[in-house]
Amino acid sequence: MTIEAKKENGSLTITLEGEINNMAAPKFEKAYLDNREDIREVCIDMEKATYLTSAALRVILFIQQEMDDCGGSLKVCRVNDDIMEVFSFTGFSGFLIIE
């Protein structure tokens, strides 16, 4: 599991790699919280993510709610088939911007 955050010009990209399980979800949330000041756009890059638990989904939902509250946007980018299946099964595909 690797989580990287890159902040640039009001945008934050969080890149997830590997299994984002119950132990990794707090690190995912911290990557967002440590960088959220002055952010209007968040991109979560999931090209190399292999697994998401409900704890990781909770972090995504939290970020979505914060972006909604501040008029910003969240998009989930480069989603592979396994992660897309999770989003479809949980209903997240109905409200997330997935590219």
C-alpha positions in Angstrom: 0.0 0.0 0.0 1.3 3.4 -1.0 -0.5 6.7 -0.7 1.0 9.9 -2.2 -0.5 13.4 -2.1 0.5 16.2 -4.5 -0.9 19.7 -4.0 -0.7 22.3 -6.8 -2.7 25.5 -7.6 -5.8 24.7 -5.5 -5.8 21.1 -6.7 -4.9 17.9 -4.7 -4.1 14.6 -6.3 -4.0 11.6 -4.0 -2.5 8.5 -5.7 -3.5 5.1 -4.1 -1.6 1.9 -4.8 -2.3 -1.6 -3.6 -4.9 -2.5 -0.9 -6.6 0.4 0.8 -7.8 -1.6 3.8 -8.7 -0.7 7.4 -5.1 -0.1 8.3 -4.4 2.1 5.2 -7.6 4.1 5.3 -6.4 6.4 8.1 -3.3 7.2 6.1 -5.5 8.0 3.1 -7.6 10.3 5.2 -4.5 12.0 6.7 -3.1 12.6 3.2 -6.3 14.5 2.5 -6.5 16.3 5.8 -2.8 17.4 5.8 -3.3 19.1 2.4 -7.0 20.3 2.3 -6.3 23.9 3.0 -7.2 26.1 0.0 -8.2 23.1 -2.1 -11.1 23.3 -4.5 -10.5 20.2 -6.5 -9.4 16.7 -5.4 -8.5 13.9 -7.8 -8.1 10.4 -6.4 -5.9 8.3 -8.8 -6.8 4.7 -8.5 -5.0 3.1 -11.4 -2.9 0.9 -9.2 -5.4 0.4 -6.3 -6.3 -3.3 -6.0 -8.8 -3.3 -3.2 -11.0 -0.9 -1.1 -12.6 -1.7 2.2 -15.6 0.1 3.7 -13.1 2.3 5.7 -11.6 3.5 2.4 -15.1 4.2 1.0 -15.9 6.2 4.1 -12.8 8.4 3.4 -14.0 9.0 -0.2 -17.4 9.9 1.1 -15.9 12.3 3.6 -13.9 14.0 0.9 -16.9 14.2 -1.4 -19.0 15.8 1.4 -16.2 18.4 2.1 -15.9 19.3 -1.5 -19.7 19.6 -1.8 -19.7 21.9 1.2 -17.0 24.3 -0.1 -18.2 24.3 -3.7 -15.3 22.2 -4.9 -15.2 18.9 -6.8 -13.9 15.4 -6.3 -13.2 13.1 -9.2 -11.9 9.6 -9.1 -9.5 8.9 -12.0 -8.1 5.9 -13.8 -10.3 3.5 -12.1 -9.6 -0.2 -12.9 -12.3 -2.8 -13.3 -11.9 -4.3 -9.8 -12.4 -0.9 -8.1 -15.2 0.0 -10.5 -17.0 -3.1 -9.5 -16.8 -2.0 -5.8 -18.2 1.5 -6.8 -21.0 -0.1 -8.7 -21.9 -2.6 -6.0 -21.9 0.1 -3.2 -23.8 2.7 -5.3 -20.8 5.1 -5.2 -20.8 5.1 -9.0 -24.2 7.0 -8.8 -22.7 10.1 -7.3 -18.9 10.1 -7.9 -17.4 11.7 -10.9 -15.4 8.7 -12.3 -12.9 9.2 -15.2 
